[in-house]
């Protein structure tokens, strides 16, 4: 029935103030108010309608994306939105588009790598969208291995220009979003060659298309790489390919903050430390972790609401069936994902702080914590995006058959999100970077050089290598000290074991290659410790009333004990806990699920997502699922006619045994 809240009974069970939790989730009252206002603004604007995305052809979808982007920019100007508000508006429009790369990669690249003069020239145009940019790094033949890029930028001292060239087919730029059909400019990464010497990969601003008629400039071949996974999904983005045939650009279009080439062709590194690049990397990865919590919370919101609406089995004497959410098997799969969404939210908040800290240290030329910050953000990007992609798919399965429908919102969400496991660093490659850092840290433990930041626990190596968990009863697993010690012991012991095994090889690189799988596991253990420790640290802050704190406490220990259960082999093989303690952890986990159960719907309401943003029949706020599923079914073009097109040519001859006369 329209207007009836089918989830009202669930909401009445809540043991905490949902409005208070909304502020905790948003990060502050101000952030909540901005998000709330902007999300409603987007939801009420018919131009931002998106429920028909699956039924559009690629061309129609792309054109509708262009319309939405232009309309969004118009609204940003008309309403004089701040940078923060404009960012939220793009987020709630919820359609991958060229603007994501313009604001998320092109502008930050110029800010991070351009001189003040270059920033003044290019950002004044980019900030008004008088030029539209993308980030052209990945090539057909090289992604993760940036040093292997083949595009060249050769300096010609006669004309004071760089000649940008794609010497092979594999050197063509491949994948940059916004490149295929929209971008007028790109930051192109190419090997800088001057005076016959290759100085490695540098960034160059290159104009790709005419600002008059949008046609590609001479000697530039550019286009879209084709349809990607899913209906709608990431197909609204024009990921492109790009090839250069001796394209000339002025020397001053090399981004010269970190190094420059003089008029005579001399390569001169600047006084600005190369480590400044880390700042941009930390920023980008921090936003990716925040995006993970957004995507996972969205999937969990849909699965939780639908699990409360859906009833199956358990009816006695014609009575009502059991809500699916009441089955322990459903809770065992769903509630750890709910806890993960909150955990990733809080570790994302901490990464914002880390970015500010790194920036301040860079300005003071303090680079001591940089390698650790780099490793930590690489690992958290990998951990959270992998868990989120897997979590979205698990939420689809938690919704049964209906979860497979496009209108459930989950198939498209998965298809949109899953590339995050690859872009900005392949997730396995990133964990290997973490592992290298951990091996270096372990090797320095006896040297008097104290481990910093998220590796500070390694300074207590002597204790952590010998300690035995003191857990004796299930409730002991709610002691933050006991949980942290188990996670620290497991992470350290796995890292030390890897280091010992590495030392058996004469050639360290060969050893690293042989032990890749174990090294990845050690890196994951370290990253999971970071997430658990930051969630526990969040609980120590002054957040919300008693009810809110209790729920966050439950979610924190669900996350920690679920990870312990999932990676039980690690904890047992390192003797960090005993089998008996593992069994007690499972007992405590079951108890926590029972405590979260009455609060589950309210905990996803705290995400404060509009029905427009969720775009899911199963995740509707009012729980009115079944009539709406029928409504969506009737909208499908196949239902435009009762008898399908093709009946007379193919179905009738088949039924009438007249296939010889059919038009085959």
C-alpha positions in Angstrom: 0.0 0.0 0.0 1.2 3.5 -0.9 2.1 5.7 2.0 2.4 2.8 4.5 5.7 2.2 6.2 6.1 -1.6 6.1 9.3 -1.3 8.2 7.7 0.8 11.0 7.8 -2.1 13.4 11.5 -2.6 12.7 12.2 1.1 13.3 10.3 1.0 16.6 12.6 -1.6 17.9 15.7 0.7 17.7 17.6 1.1 21.0 19.4 4.3 20.0 18.7 7.7 18.5 18.9 7.3 14.7 19.3 11.1 14.1 22.4 11.1 16.4 23.9 8.1 14.5 23.3 10.0 11.2 25.6 12.7 12.5 28.2 10.2 13.6 28.1 8.5 10.1 28.4 11.9 8.3 31.3 12.9 10.5 29.8 16.1 11.9 26.5 18.0 12.1 27.6 20.3 9.3 28.5 17.4 7.0 25.2 15.7 7.8 23.2 18.9 7.0 25.1 19.5 3.7 24.5 15.9 2.6 20.9 15.8 3.7 20.1 19.1 1.8 22.0 18.2 -1.4 20.6 14.6 -1.6 17.1 15.9 -1.4 17.8 18.6 -4.0 19.1 15.9 -6.4 16.2 13.5 -5.6 13.6 16.2 -6.4 15.1 17.2 -9.8 13.5 15.3 -12.7 16.7 15.8 -14.8 18.5 13.5 -12.4 16.0 10.6 -12.8 17.9 7.4 -13.3 15.5 4.4 -13.0 15.5 3.9 -16.7 19.3 3.5 -17.1 19.2 -0.2 -17.9 16.8 0.3 -20.8 18.9 2.9 -22.6 21.3 2.1 -25.5 24.9 3.1 -24.9 24.5 6.2 -27.0 21.3 7.2 -25.2 23.0 6.6 -21.8 26.0 8.7 -22.8 23.9 11.6 -24.0 21.8 11.5 -20.8 25.0 11.6 -18.8 26.1 14.7 -20.7 22.8 16.3 -20.0 23.0 15.5 -16.3 26.6 16.9 -16.1 25.6 20.1 -17.8 22.5 20.5 -15.6 24.6 19.8 -12.5 27.1 22.5 -13.4 24.2 24.9 -14.1 22.7 24.2 -10.7 26.2 24.6 -9.0 26.5 28.1 -10.5 22.9 29.1 -10.0 22.9 28.1 -6.3 26.5 29.3 -5.8 27.4 26.0 -4.2 30.6 25.7 -2.2 33.3 23.2 -3.4 32.0 20.8 -0.6 28.4 21.1 -1.7 29.3 20.7 -5.4 31.2 17.5 -4.5 28.1 16.1 -2.7 25.9 17.1 -5.6 28.1 15.1 -8.0 28.1 12.2 -5.5 24.3 12.0 -5.3 23.7 12.4 -9.0 25.3 8.9 -9.0 26.3 8.5 -12.6 30.0 7.8 -13.6 31.0 10.7 -15.9 33.9 12.7 -17.3 33.6 15.2 -14.5 34.8 12.6 -12.0 38.2 12.5 -13.7 38.2 16.2 -14.4 37.8 17.1 -10.7 39.3 14.0 -9.2 42.5 13.5 -11.3 43.2 16.3 -13.8 42.8 19.2 -11.4 44.7 17.5 -8.5 47.5 16.5 -10.9 48.1 20.1 -12.0 47.8 21.3 -8.3 50.4 18.7 -7.2 52.8 18.8 -10.1 52.4 22.2 -11.8 54.4 25.3 -10.9 52.5 28.3 -9.5 52.6 29.9 -12.9 51.2 26.7 -14.6 48.5 26.4 -11.9 47.4 30.0 -12.5 47.1 29.4 -16.2 45.5 26.0 -16.3 43.4 25.9 -13.2 41.7 29.2 -13.9 40.4 27.5 -17.1 39.7 24.1 -15.5 37.9 25.5 -12.5 35.4 27.2 -14.8 35.2 24.1 -17.0 36.4 26.2 -20.0 38.6 23.2 -20.6 37.8 19.6 -19.6 40.6 17.3 -18.6 41.5 13.7 -18.0 44.5 11.7 -16.6 46.2 9.7 -19.4 48.6 7.4 -17.7 47.5 3.7 -18.2 48.5 2.2 -21.6 47.3 -0.8 -23.5 50.5 -2.7 -22.5 51.2 -1.3 -19.0 49.0 -0.5 -16.0 50.5 -1.2 -12.6 54.1 -0.9 -14.0 54.1 2.9 -14.5 57.9 2.8 -15.1 57.2 0.5 -18.1 55.1 3.1 -20.0 56.2 3.5 -23.7 54.8 6.9 -24.8 57.7 9.3 -25.4 58.1 13.0 -25.0 61.3 14.0 -26.8 62.6 17.6 -26.4 63.4 19.4 -29.7 65.8 22.3 -28.8 65.4 23.8 -32.4 61.7 24.6 -31.8 61.6 24.6 -28.0 58.9 21.9 -28.1 58.3 18.4 -26.8 57.3 15.8 -29.4 54.7 13.4 -27.9 54.7 10.1 -29.7 53.2 6.6 -29.4 55.9 4.3 -30.8 53.9 1.0 -30.6 50.4 -0.2 -30.5 50.8 -1.2 -26.8 51.9 2.4 -26.0 48.4 3.8 -26.8 46.7 5.3 -23.8 43.9 2.9 -22.8 41.2 3.3 -20.1 41.4 7.0 -19.0 37.8 8.1 -18.1 36.5 11.1 -20.0 39.1 10.6 -22.8 36.9 8.7 -25.2 34.5 11.5 -26.3 34.7 14.5 -24.0 38.1 15.7 -22.7 39.6 18.7 -24.5 42.9 18.3 -22.6 44.8 15.6 -20.8 47.7 15.2 -18.4 49.7 12.7 -20.4 52.4 10.6 -18.8 55.3 9.9 -21.1 59.1 9.1 -20.9 61.0 12.4 -21.0 63.9 12.2 -23.5 66.3 15.1 -23.9 69.8 15.1 -25.4 69.4 11.4 -26.1 68.9 10.5 -22.5 65.7 8.9 -21.0 64.7 10.6 -17.7 61.7 8.4 -16.9 58.0 9.1 -16.8 56.8 12.8 -16.4 53.5 14.6 -16.9 52.6 16.9 -19.8 49.5 18.9 -20.5 48.4 18.2 -24.0 45.4 19.6 -25.9 43.5 16.8 -27.6 40.4 18.4 -29.2 39.5 21.8 -30.8 37.8 24.2 -28.5 35.7 25.4 -31.4 34.2 22.2 -33.0 35.6 19.4 -30.6 37.3 17.6 -33.4 40.6 15.8 -32.5 43.7 17.9 -33.3 46.1 16.8 -36.1 48.0 13.5 -35.6 45.9 12.5 -32.6 43.8 9.3 -32.8 41.2 9.1 -30.0 38.0 7.2 -29.3 36.0 5.1 -26.8 37.3 1.6 -25.8 33.9 0.0 -25.9 31.1 -1.4 -23.7 32.0 -2.5 -20.2 30.4 -4.9 -17.8 26.7 -4.5 -16.8 23.7 -2.6 -17.9 24.0 1.2 -17.3 26.7 0.9 -14.7 30.1 2.3 -15.8 29.0 2.5 -19.5 28.0 6.2 -18.9 31.8 6.9 -18.7 33.7 7.3 -22.0 36.9 5.4 -21.1 39.1 6.1 -24.1 42.1 5.2 -26.2 44.7 7.7 -27.5 47.6 7.6 -29.9 50.0 10.4 -30.8 51.9 10.7 -34.1 54.7 13.1 -33.4 52.5 15.7 -31.7 54.3 18.9 -30.8 53.6 20.9 -27.6 55.4 24.0 -26.1 58.1 23.2 -23.6 56.2 25.0 -20.8 53.4 22.4 -21.0 55.6 19.9 -19.1 54.5 19.9 -15.5 57.5 21.5 -13.9 57.1 21.6 -10.2 59.4 18.6 -9.5 61.8 18.9 -12.5 62.1 21.1 -15.7 63.9 21.1 -19.0 65.7 24.4 -19.9 65.5 26.2 -23.2 68.8 24.5 -24.1 67.4 21.0 -23.3 69.1 20.5 -19.9 67.1 18.4 -17.4 67.1 20.1 -14.0 65.4 18.5 -10.9 63.8 21.2 -8.8 64.4 21.9 -5.1 60.9 20.7 -4.4 61.3 17.2 -2.8 59.9 14.3 -4.9 58.1 13.1 -1.8 55.4 15.8 -2.4 53.9 13.3 -4.8 53.0 11.2 -1.8 50.6 13.9 -0.6 48.4 13.5 -3.8 48.6 9.7 -3.5 47.4 9.7 0.1 44.5 12.1 -0.9 43.4 9.9 -3.8 43.5 6.7 -1.8 41.7 8.3 1.1 38.8 9.2 -1.2 38.8 5.6 -2.5 38.5 4.2 1.0 35.6 6.7 1.7 34.0 5.5 -1.6 34.3 1.9 -0.3 32.2 2.7 2.8 29.7 4.5 0.6 29.2 1.6 -1.8 29.2 -1.1 0.9 26.8 0.8 3.1 24.5 1.2 0.1 24.4 -2.6 -0.7 24.0 -3.4 3.0 21.1 -0.9 3.3 19.3 -2.7 0.4 20.0 -6.2 1.8 19.0 -5.3 5.4 15.7 -3.7 4.5 14.8 -6.5 2.1 15.8 -9.2 4.7 13.3 -7.6 7.1 10.5 -7.4 4.5 11.0 -10.9 3.1 9.4 -13.8 4.9 10.1 -17.4 4.2 9.3 -20.7 6.0 8.5 -21.1 9.7 4.7 -20.7 9.5 2.8 -22.9 11.9 -0.9 -23.6 11.8 -1.4 -21.0 9.0 0.5 -18.4 10.9 2.9 -15.8 9.6 6.2 -16.9 8.1 9.6 -16.0 9.6 11.4 -12.8 8.5 14.6 -13.8 6.6 16.7 -11.5 8.8 15.8 -13.6 11.8 17.7 -16.7 10.5 21.2 -17.0 12.0 22.6 -17.9 8.6 21.4 -14.5 7.2 22.7 -12.6 10.2 26.1 -14.4 10.0 26.5 -13.2 6.4 24.8 -9.8 6.6 25.9 -8.3 10.0 29.6 -8.5 9.4 29.1 -6.5 6.2 27.1 -3.9 8.2 29.9 -3.7 10.7 32.5 -3.5 7.8 30.6 -0.5 6.3 31.0 1.4 9.6 34.6 0.2 10.1 35.6 1.5 6.6 33.8 4.8 7.3 35.9 5.4 10.4 39.2 4.3 8.9 38.4 6.6 6.0 37.9 9.5 8.5 41.3 8.6 10.1 42.9 8.7 6.6 41.5 12.3 6.2 43.4 13.2 9.3 46.5 11.3 8.0 46.4 13.4 4.7 46.3 16.6 6.7 49.2 15.4 8.9 51.3 14.3 5.8 50.6 17.7 4.1 51.8 19.6 7.2 54.9 17.4 7.5 55.7 17.9 3.8 55.5 21.6 4.2 58.0 21.4 7.1 60.3 19.1 5.0 59.7 16.2 7.5 59.6 13.0 5.5 60.1 10.5 8.3 56.6 9.1 8.3 56.1 9.2 4.5 57.0 5.6 3.7 54.7 4.3 6.4 51.8 6.6 5.2 52.3 5.4 1.7 52.3 1.7 2.6 49.3 2.2 4.9 47.1 4.0 2.3 48.1 1.4 -0.4 47.1 -1.4 1.9 43.8 0.1 3.1 42.9 0.9 -0.5 43.4 -2.7 -1.4 41.7 -4.2 1.7 38.6 -2.0 1.6 37.9 -2.2 -2.1 38.3 -6.0 -2.2 36.0 -6.4 0.8 33.5 -4.0 -0.7 33.3 -5.7 -4.1 32.9 -9.1 -2.4 30.4 -7.6 0.0 28.2 -6.1 -2.7 28.0 -9.5 -4.4 27.2 -11.2 -1.1 24.4 -8.7 -0.5 23.0 -9.6 -3.9 23.0 -13.3 -2.9 21.4 -12.3 0.5 18.4 -11.0 -1.5 17.8 -14.3 -3.2 16.5 -14.4 -6.8 15.1 -10.8 -6.7 18.6 -9.5 -6.0 19.6 -10.5 -9.6 17.0 -8.1 -11.0 18.5 -4.9 -12.3 15.9 -2.9 -10.3 17.2 -4.4 -7.0 20.1 -1.9 -7.5 22.7 -4.5 -6.7 23.9 -5.8 -10.1 24.5 -2.2 -11.3 26.2 -1.2 -8.1 28.5 -4.2 -8.4 29.4 -3.5 -12.0 30.1 0.2 -11.2 32.1 -0.6 -8.1 34.3 -3.6 -9.0 36.8 -1.6 -11.2 38.0 0.0 -7.9 39.9 -3.3 -7.2 42.1 -2.4 -10.2 42.3 1.3 -10.7 44.8 3.4 -8.7 46.8 0.3 -8.1 45.9 -3.4 -8.6 45.0 -4.7 -5.2 47.5 -7.6 -5.0 50.3 -5.4 -6.3 49.5 -2.8 -3.6 49.6 -5.4 -0.8 53.0 -6.4 -2.1 54.1 -2.8 -1.6 52.9 -3.0 2.0 54.8 -6.3 2.4 58.0 -4.8 1.2 57.6 -2.0 3.8 56.9 -4.5 6.5 59.9 -6.6 5.7 62.1 -3.5 5.8 60.5 -2.5 9.2 61.1 -6.0 10.6 64.8 -5.9 9.4 65.3 -2.6 11.3 63.8 -3.8 14.6 67.1 -4.4 16.4 68.7 -1.2 15.0 67.3 1.2 17.4 65.1 2.8 14.6 61.6 2.9 16.1 58.7 1.8 13.9 56.3 4.7 13.3 52.5 5.2 12.8 50.5 2.0 12.1 53.7 -0.1 12.6 54.4 1.3 16.1 53.2 -2.0 17.6 56.2 -3.7 16.1 58.4 -1.9 18.7 56.9 -4.4 21.2 58.1 -7.3 19.1 59.7 -9.1 22.1 56.4 -9.2 24.0 54.2 -9.9 21.0 56.4 -12.9 19.9 56.0 -14.5 23.3 52.6 -13.4 24.7 49.7 -15.7 25.1 46.1 -14.4 24.9 44.5 -14.1 28.3 40.9 -14.7 27.1 39.1 -17.2 29.4 35.4 -16.5 28.7 33.4 -15.2 25.8 32.9 -11.7 27.3 36.7 -11.3 27.4 36.5 -10.8 23.6 34.8 -7.5 24.3 38.0 -6.2 26.0 39.8 -3.9 23.5 43.2 -4.8 24.9 42.6 -8.6 24.3 41.4 -8.0 20.7 44.2 -5.7 19.8 46.9 -8.0 21.3 45.6 -11.0 19.3 45.6 -9.0 16.1 49.0 -7.4 16.8 50.5 -10.8 17.6 49.1 -12.4 14.5 50.3 -9.5 12.2 53.8 -9.4 13.7 54.3 -13.1 13.8 53.3 -13.5 10.2 55.6 -10.6 9.2 58.5 -12.1 11.2 58.0 -15.6 9.7 58.1 -14.1 6.2 61.3 -12.2 7.0 62.9 -15.4 8.3 61.9 -17.3 5.2 63.2 -14.5 3.0 66.6 -14.6 4.8 67.0 -18.2 3.7 67.4 -17.0 0.1 70.8 -15.8 -1.2 69.0 -13.6 -3.6 66.4 -11.4 -1.8 64.4 -10.7 -5.0 64.1 -14.3 -5.9 63.0 -15.0 -2.3 60.4 -12.3 -2.6 59.1 -13.8 -5.8 58.9 -17.3 -4.2 57.0 -16.0 -1.1 54.6 -13.7 -2.8 51.4 -15.4 -1.5 52.7 -15.5 2.1 53.7 -11.8 1.9 50.3 -10.8 0.7 48.7 -12.6 3.6 51.1 -10.8 6.1 50.2 -7.5 4.5 46.5 -8.2 4.8 46.9 -9.1 8.5 48.6 -5.8 9.1 45.9 -3.8 7.3 43.1 -5.6 9.2 44.8 -4.6 12.4 44.8 -1.0 11.3 41.0 -1.1 10.6 40.3 -2.8 14.0 42.5 -0.4 15.9 40.9 2.7 14.3 37.4 1.4 15.1 38.4 0.9 18.7 40.0 4.4 18.8 36.7 5.8 17.5 34.9 4.3 20.5 37.2 6.1 22.8 36.0 9.5 21.4 33.0 11.4 22.7 30.5 10.2 20.1 26.7 10.3 20.7 24.7 9.1 23.6 24.7 5.8 25.4 22.6 4.0 22.8 24.7 5.1 19.8 27.9 4.1 21.6 26.5 0.7 22.5 25.6 0.0 18.9 29.0 1.1 17.6 30.6 -1.0 20.3 28.7 -4.1 19.0 29.6 -3.4 15.4 33.3 -2.9 16.3 33.5 -6.3 17.9 31.4 -8.0 15.2 34.0 -6.7 12.7 37.0 -7.8 14.7 35.6 -11.3 15.7 34.3 -11.9 12.2 37.8 -11.2 10.8 39.3 -13.5 13.5 36.8 -16.3 12.5 37.4 -15.8 8.8 41.2 -15.9 9.2 41.2 -18.5 12.0 44.1 -20.4 10.4 46.4 -17.4 10.8 45.5 -16.8 14.4 45.9 -20.5 15.3 49.0 -21.3 13.2 50.8 -18.3 14.8 49.6 -19.4 18.3 48.1 -15.9 18.8 45.0 -17.7 20.3 44.1 -21.2 21.2 41.3 -23.3 19.6 39.3 -22.9 22.9 39.6 -19.1 22.6 38.5 -19.3 19.0 35.4 -21.2 20.1 34.7 -18.5 22.7 35.0 -15.8 20.0 32.3 -17.5 18.0 30.1 -17.7 21.0 30.5 -13.9 21.5 29.9 -13.3 17.9 26.5 -15.0 18.0 25.6 -13.0 21.1 26.5 -9.8 19.3 24.4 -10.7 16.3 21.4 -11.1 18.6 22.0 -7.6 20.1 22.3 -6.0 16.6 19.2 -7.7 15.2 16.5 -5.3 16.6 18.7 -2.3 15.6 19.6 -3.5 12.1 17.1 -1.4 10.0 17.7 1.7 12.1 21.5 1.2 11.7 21.1 1.4 7.9 18.6 4.2 8.1 21.5 6.2 9.7 23.2 6.2 6.3 20.5 8.7 5.4 20.2 7.5 1.7 17.2 8.7 -0.3 15.3 6.2 -2.4 16.6 8.1 -5.5 20.2 7.5 -4.5 19.7 3.9 -3.6 17.7 3.3 -6.8 16.5 -0.1 -5.5 13.0 -1.6 -5.3 14.2 -4.0 -2.7 15.8 -1.3 -0.5 12.9 1.2 -0.5 12.6 3.2 2.7 8.9 2.2 3.1 9.6 -1.6 2.4 6.7 -1.6 -0.2 8.6 -4.1 -2.3 6.2 -6.5 -4.1 3.8 -4.0 -5.8 6.9 -2.0 -6.9 8.5 -5.0 -8.4 5.4 -5.5 -10.6 5.5 -1.8 -11.6 9.1 -2.1 -12.7 8.4 -5.3 -14.6 5.6 -3.6 -16.6 8.0 -0.9 -17.7 10.2 -3.3 -19.6 10.0 -2.7 -23.4 9.3 -6.5 -23.9 5.9 -5.8 -22.2 5.0 -3.1 -24.7 3.1 -5.7 -26.6 1.3 -8.8 -25.4 2.4 -10.9 -28.4 6.2 -10.6 -28.9 7.7 -9.2 -32.1 8.9 -12.3 -34.0 5.9 -14.5 -33.1 4.7 -14.9 -36.6 8.2 -15.5 -38.1 9.5 -18.0 -35.5 7.2 -19.0 -32.6 4.1 -19.9 -34.7 6.0 -22.0 -37.3 7.6 -23.8 -34.4 4.3 -24.6 -32.6 2.6 -25.5 -35.9 5.5 -27.7 -37.0 6.0 -25.5 -40.1 9.6 -24.6 -39.7 10.3 -25.2 -43.4 8.2 -22.2 -44.2 9.6 -20.1 -41.4 11.8 -17.1 -42.3 15.1 -18.6 -41.1 
